[in-house]
Amino acid sequence: MSENKTQATEASVIKFLTAVTPDQKRQDAFALLEMMERLSGYTAKMWGPSIIGFGQYHYKYASGREGDFMRIGFSPRKANISLYIIAGFEQHKDLLDQLGKHKTGKSCLYINHLRDIKPKVLEQLIVKELEYMAEKYPDDV
């Protein structure tokens, strides 16, 4: 069984975010750091070289594959900011309709800038995700 490629590390979140360019993306990343720490109650941790994660849970699939992963997180990528919403988006259509300019993948929400969205709606989405994760994976690792 192969190990999850993305693992928690001891790298500095602040050092990573300080190097983010351009300036607006760095400012947005620090705002997301504050928002996710405040809403989750977890201290940010680097996952792999470029993802900031909050909390941790242990998963085990029917196939036997298991591992640990962050409960919620984000990455200030070159093209956009990726927010990791593990539960997906089917149950959040009402919030997504109110959010503003965004795209979604299976479990990623992509935004270009925080100014393109409504932060209060994003906060509601993050809280719903954290509630889902607490119910599905009640024990922190």
Beta strands, then each sheet from edge to edge (+ up, - down):
strand 1: 44-47
strand 2: 51-54
strand 3: 57-60
strand 4: 66-69
strand 5: 72-76
strand 6: 81-84
strand 7: 103-104
strand 8: 108-111
sheet 1: 1+ 2- 5+ 6- 8+ 7-
sheet 2: 3+ 4-
end
